[in-house]
Amino acid sequence: MQPLRADHAPAVLAFERANRAYFAASIPDRGDAYFAQFAARHRSLLDEQTLGICYFHVLVAADGEVLGRANLVDVAGGSAELGYRIAERAAGRGLATAAVRAICARAATEYGLTTLEAETTLDNAGSRAVLARTGFVVAGETTLDGRPGLRFVRDLRAEAGAR
């Protein structure tokens, strides 16, 4: 897992385009504007990362292909929102679980966070399983893009103490 950089832009765009329909089946679609304005958005994300507002990461194969993303957004007060997505062709191999474990460790040890939150729709059994396997617990109900979902939370203080 690598922190997002400017030179990741072409591979991230290819990843998002190739997996758009796959992702839209279980999470809200990014919309056409995301793709039309990708270059400006990518620069904006890098600016947010520099400011410590968000931390973006990519899972990159040896050939440079992006296989997944794991992001921490809305960083404030020791907390952040976790988001992740894995390419359809890489799904089912434990990559999401490994990425979430890695981002939790990094959140605690490198970014000094104590709590992570995440959300997923009820029909996204894979994401619910990843969150459960990685120590997240259900914290309540939510609605995502008009679909029922669950909010999860994870206390990172044990990881921070392991430094």
C-alpha positions in Angstrom: 0.0 0.0 0.0 1.4 3.4 -1.1 0.3 6.9 -0.2 -1.4 8.5 -3.2 1.0 10.5 -5.5 0.6 12.6 -8.6 2.0 9.9 -10.8 -0.6 7.4 -9.7 -3.3 9.4 -11.6 -3.4 7.4 -14.8 -3.5 4.0 -13.0 -6.2 5.3 -10.5 -8.3 6.5 -13.4 -8.0 3.2 -15.2 -8.9 1.4 -12.0 -12.0 3.5 -11.5 -13.1 3.2 -15.1 -12.6 -0.5 -15.3 -14.5 -1.2 -12.0 -17.2 1.5 -12.2 -20.1 -0.9 -12.8 -18.8 -3.4 -10.3 -18.5 -0.7 -7.6 -21.9 0.8 -8.4 -23.6 -2.5 -7.7 -22.7 -2.1 -4.0 -21.8 1.5 -3.3 -23.0 4.9 -4.6 -21.7 5.6 -8.1 -19.2 8.4 -8.4 -21.1 9.9 -11.4 -19.9 11.1 -14.8 -18.4 14.4 -13.4 -15.9 12.4 -11.4 -14.4 11.0 -14.6 -14.8 14.2 -16.6 -12.9 16.2 -14.0 -10.6 13.5 -12.8 -7.3 15.4 -13.2 -8.5 18.4 -11.1 -10.0 16.1 -8.5 -6.7 14.1 -8.2 -4.8 17.3 -7.6 -7.3 18.4 -5.0 -7.0 15.1 -3.2 -3.2 15.5 -3.1 -3.7 19.0 -1.6 -6.0 17.6 1.1 -3.5 14.9 1.9 -0.7 17.5 2.2 -2.9 19.4 4.7 -3.6 16.3 6.7 -7.3 16.5 6.1 -7.4 13.1 4.4 -4.9 10.3 3.7 -5.3 8.4 0.4 -3.6 5.1 -0.4 -3.4 2.8 -3.4 -2.7 -0.9 -3.6 -0.4 -1.3 -6.6 0.6 -4.5 -8.3 4.2 -5.1 -9.4 3.3 -4.0 -13.0 1.9 -0.6 -11.7 -1.8 -1.5 -12.0 -3.9 -0.2 -9.1 -5.8 -3.1 -7.5 -7.4 -1.2 -4.7 -7.7 2.0 -2.7 -7.9 2.6 1.1 -8.6 6.1 2.3 -9.1 8.0 5.5 -11.2 11.1 5.0 -12.5 13.9 7.3 -9.6 13.5 9.7 -10.3 15.5 12.8 -10.1 15.1 16.6 -8.3 11.8 16.4 -11.0 10.2 14.1 -11.5 9.6 10.4 -13.9 7.9 8.0 -12.5 4.8 6.3 -13.3 4.0 2.7 -11.9 1.2 0.6 -12.5 -0.5 -2.7 -10.9 -3.5 -4.5 -10.8 -4.2 -8.2 -13.3 -6.9 -9.3 -10.6 -9.1 -10.7 -8.7 -9.0 -7.3 -11.8 -9.6 -5.1 -12.1 -12.7 -2.9 -8.4 -13.0 -2.3 -8.2 -11.3 1.1 -6.8 -8.1 -0.4 -9.6 -5.9 1.2 -9.0 -7.4 4.7 -5.2 -7.0 4.4 -5.7 -3.4 3.2 -8.0 -2.5 6.0 -5.7 -4.0 8.6 -2.8 -2.1 7.1 -4.7 1.2 7.0 -5.8 0.7 10.6 -2.2 0.2 11.7 -1.0 3.2 9.7 -3.9 5.3 11.1 -2.8 4.6 14.6 1.0 4.7 14.3 1.7 7.2 11.6 -1.4 9.5 11.7 -2.1 9.4 15.4 -5.7 8.5 15.0 -7.7 6.8 17.8 -10.9 5.9 16.1 -12.0 5.0 12.6 -15.6 4.9 11.3 -17.0 3.2 8.2 -20.3 2.6 6.5 -21.7 0.0 4.2 -25.0 -0.9 2.7 -26.8 -3.9 4.2 -26.6 -5.8 0.9 -22.8 -5.5 0.8 -22.0 -8.7 2.7 -18.4 -8.7 1.6 -17.7 -5.3 3.1 -19.5 -6.1 6.3 -17.4 -9.2 6.6 -14.2 -7.3 6.0 -15.1 -4.8 8.7 -16.0 -7.5 11.2 -12.8 -9.4 10.5 -10.7 -6.3 11.1 -12.2 -5.3 14.5 -15.0 -2.9 13.5 -18.2 -3.1 15.4 -21.7 -2.0 14.4 -22.5 1.4 15.8 -25.9 2.1 14.3 -28.0 2.2 11.1 -27.6 4.7 8.2 -28.8 5.3 4.7 -26.4 5.4 1.8 -27.7 6.7 -1.5 -31.2 5.7 -0.4 -30.2 2.2 0.6 -30.2 0.9 4.2 -26.8 0.5 5.7 -24.8 0.2 8.9 -22.3 2.4 10.6 -19.2 0.8 12.1 -16.5 2.0 14.5 -13.1 0.7 15.4 -11.0 1.8 18.4 -7.3 2.1 17.4 -5.8 2.8 20.8 -4.4 -0.8 21.1 -2.4 -0.3 17.9 -1.2 3.1 19.0 0.1 1.6 22.3 2.0 -1.1 20.3 4.4 1.5 18.8 
